[in-house]
Structure formats: structure tokens, C-alpha cells
Amino acid sequence: MPPQGPKAAPVDWFFPYRSLFIAILGFASGLSLIIAPETLALEFFTDPATVNRYTGVFYVRGWWTLGLGLFALYAYTRGKGDVLALVMIGAIVVNNFLLDFFSFYLLRFQSPTPEFSLVFACRALGLACVVINLMRCNRLPPVGERWNFRAAIERESAPPRI
């Protein structure tokens, strides 16, 4: 009897859904940081010098978000450096979330608005999706099936094999 190796982990067919949510969230945040960095800086600061400094920081951060997001989408779709891209995205998302939480969000929790609550909830859900994707990178769908949104539905509705 030939030796049997460890069983391969089953494919996570919900990977495309989480990846699409992360891509939409990243594209929207990157675009908003590029289009309206001064408006966003005014949301958090009142000192003109600080607003001016963070306007530039937000603008550059928006371009980094879009650039890294495009790289990650390419890597995920083509299967070239996909795990490395997921780890980079994970490290940057966790770092940015923690920095923003302690730098900006703690001040906003004192008088939250519905818009702030929605943005914070989306970022927290996006962070959760990134962490789940990182924990399941050994369960990536095959390269040709990475954007197949029907695969999860087809697998769930298929009759059981006997």
C-alpha cells in the first residue's frame, strides 16, 4: 500500500465573494482619498497646518491603495504571487486599520454620525474578510475558477454523491 500524504484542504468557494468585497471597498476608499483628500482631512482635524499635511498623506495613501489593489487583483486572478499579494494586503490593511483606529477613530467615537458608523462597519467587515482570506489561502479556488461566483451556489445545490 503506497504511503498517503496529508489530505488537501477543500476549496473555499466563497473566496471570490470576499475578494470582490475587498476590491470594491479598496477601490472606493482609494478613489475617495484621491478625489477628496482635503475634505477627509477636514473631517478629522481643524488646525489648517495639520489639514494641509494630512491632505498630502491621504492623497498618496489613495494612490498606494489603488496601485496595491490592482497588483493584488492581478496576482489573485492569474495565480502569480497570489499568496504573497494576500499577505501584503493583509499586513497593510491591519496596519492601516490600527493606525486609523488609534489616530482618528477614537476621536470620532465621542460624537459618531451615521456616516462614520457605516464607514467604520465597512472597514471592520473588510478587515474580517482580509483576515479570513489570509487564514484560508491554502484553499484558493483553481486559477480559472477564481471569479466564478456560481461555484458556491452550484456546490451547495448539487445532490449528494453516493
Secondary structure by P-SEA (a helix, b strand, c coil): cccccccccccccaaaaaaaaaaaaaaaaaaaaaacaaaaaaaccccaaaaaaaaaaaaaaaaaaaaaaaaaaaaaaaccaaaaaaaaaaaaaaaaaaaaaacccccccccccaaaaaaaaaaaaaaaaaaaaaaccccccccccccccaaaaaaaaccccc
